[in-house]
Amino acid sequence: MRFLEGVNSTFSMEAKLSFKHRIATAFALAAILLSGVALAEKAEERVVKEAIALFRAYGVMHPKVARDSVPRCFYAATWRWTSIPEDLSRKYFGIKALAGLVAENPSGFYEVKKIFDPEGKQPEAFCTEDQDKEEYHVLFEAFESKTKLLDKREIEASPLSDYYRRSEYSFPVFDTRFRKAAFVKFVQERQFIRSRDGKVTPLPPESFIEAVILEKRNGVWREIESVVTGQS
């Protein structure tokens, strides 16, 4: 009888220890998961901070560079999904695979304006494709009728219109130490021409794609190379 009591007592103690172990393990796993989430969030915060600083240094909507308002629909509203060319990925980031680097924007930052214009001072500078098409037609009609635009921009009386430019950017790729970065820029320019009889005709669009490499020196991002990878 005493033997059974001893067995039951030992079993009960082991069960308690096992339960405590499971609880401790659960808390430890939860702590690891929470620390993992915290580290991921901290890493994303760093990426956002560096992306804002990088594009400011490059001159995109920098208050000291772009003192005047940026034209409406000058930038695409969302990031362009494209990769850094393979040769540049190898040269600057040590990638040995037969592919270029692609960066995903941090969660909640798929809109370009959150990086280019975090203060929200020029929201009309960013347009979706549909809004861009609308703006294009507005400019076409204004040039055709030689009238002012709603924002009071003057339409020149010359036979050739000013360039209508739209720029798309990929979210920058960073190395693990935030010492090197790269992004791809796609620029499209369009113009209209007015013939002697007054008819306005759109000219074929011109575009180019450029990969830009930057390096951080003394805490400041600086462009070190840019390569035109496509042109039409």
N, C-alpha and C positions, 0 to 999 in steps of 0.2 A: 504494500500500500504506500509506504513511504517512498519506495522507488518510483512509483507512478507519479506521486506528488512532485518528486524531484524532477522527473521528466517533463511534467506539465509546466512546472515553474521555469525550467530551462527553455522550453518551447515558447512560453509566454514572453520571456525576456528577449529571445531571438526575434519574435514577431514584432515586439516593440522597437527593437533596434532596426529591424528591416523597414518598418514603417517610417521611423525617423530618417533612415538613410534615403528612402524614396522622397520624403518631403525635402530633405536637404538637396538632393539631386535635382528635384523640380525647381527649387529656388535658384540653384546654380545655373541650370539651363535657361531659366527666365532671365537671370542677370546677364548671361552671355548674349541671349537674343536681344535684350534691351540695349546692351552696350553696342551690339552690331548695328542696330537701328540708329542709335545715337551717332556712331562713327560714320554711317552712310549719310545721315543728315548733315553732319559736319563737313564731310567731303563734298556734298552737293553745294553747301553754302560757300565753300572755298572756290568751287568751279564757277559759280555765279559771280562771285566777287572778282575773280581773275578775268572772266569774260567781259565784264563791264569795263574794267581797267584796260584790257587789251584793245577793245574797240575805241575807247576814248583816246588812247595813245595813237591808234591808227588814224584818228581824225573823224570817225563817224559820229556826227552830231555833237562833237565836242563844243562846249560853250565858247571856248576861245577861238575855235576854228570856224564853226558854222554859226556865226553871230546872227545872221539873218535867218528867217524861218525857212525850213526845208520845204521844197515844193510838195504839194499834195500828191500822194501815191508814189513818192520817190522810192520807197522801200517795200518789198514784199512783206506781207503780214506774218508769214511763218517761215521757218528755216528751210533751206533747200537741202534735200537729202542727196548727198554726193560724197565721194571719197577723195582724200588727198592722193595725188598720183603716186604710183608704186615707187618710182625712183626717188621721189622726195621723202617718202615714208622710210625708205631704206637709209637715205643719206642723213636725215635728221633724227629719226626715232629708232633706228636699228632694227626695223621690221624686215625679217628674212622671207616671209611668205610672199607668194606671187599675187599680192593684192595690196590695195591702199588702205589707209586708215579712215574710219568713219566714226564720228562722235554723235552720241545721242544727247539732246538737250535735257537738262535736269527736269524732273517732274514739276509741272506747273509753269514751265518757262518755254513752252512751245511758241509763244508769241514773241516776235523779234523786239517789239517795243519795250518789253520788260528788261531787256539787256541794253538796247540802244538808247532808250529814253525812260530810265527808271523813275524819273521825277514826273513823267506824264505831261510834259510841256507841249509836245507837238504830236498829238494822236493822229492827226490827218495825214501825217507823212507815211503811214503804213496802210496798205490796202490789200485786200484779197484779190484774186484774179478777176472776179466779177466787178468789183469796185474799180479795178484798174481799167477794164474795158469801158466802163461808164465814163471815166475820166478822159479816156482816149477820144471817145465820141464827142464829149463836151468841148475838148480842145479843137477837134476837127471842125465842128459847127461854128465855133467862135472865130477860127481862122477863115472859114469860108464866108462868113457874114461880116468879118472885120469888126466885131463887137468886143466890148470888154468882158472879162470873165467875172463871175460873182465875187471873187476875192480881189477885184479891181486891177488884176494884171492886164497890162496893155497888150493888144495883139498888133504886131508890127505890120506895116503896109508892104513890106518887102515880099517878093515872090516866093521866098523860101522861109518856112517857119523855123522857130527855135527847135532844138532837139527835145523830144519828149523821152526822158530817161527813166528806166526802172531797174533797180538793183536787187538781187537776191544774194543771200549769204548762207553758207553752211555754218553750223555751230562749231566753234573751234575745238580742235584736238589738242590736248595738253600732255606733256610727258609727266611721269610720276612725281617729279620734283618741282613742277611748274616753272621750269626754266626755258622750255621751248614750246611753241604752239604753232598751229597752222589752221587756215580756213580757206575755203574756195568762194570766190566772188563771181557771180554771173551778171553781166550788165547788158541791157538791151536798149538801143536808141532808135527812135522813129521820128520822121519828119514828113511834112506835107509840102507840096509845091503848087503854086497858083499859076496857071497859064494865062496868056494874054486875054483870052475870052472870059476869064474869071473862074473857070473850072478848077476845083481843088482836087488833087490826087495824092494819095499816100505813097510815099517812097518805100522801097523794100527795107525792112528792118535790118539794122546792123547790130551785131552782138559779139561779145568776147567773154571767155572764161579765163579766170586768173587764179592761180594758187599762190597764197601769201604765207611766208614763213616769218615768224617773229621769235625773238629771244629776249629774255628778261635780264637786263644789266642794271646793277645798282638800284634794284627795285622798280625799274621802269621798262615796259615792253617797247621793243624797237624792231622795226622791220629789217630783216637781213637779206631776204631774197623774195622776188616775185617772178612767177613764170606764167606766161600766157599759154594755156593748154588747148585753146580752141578759139576760132574766129570765123565770122561769116559776114 
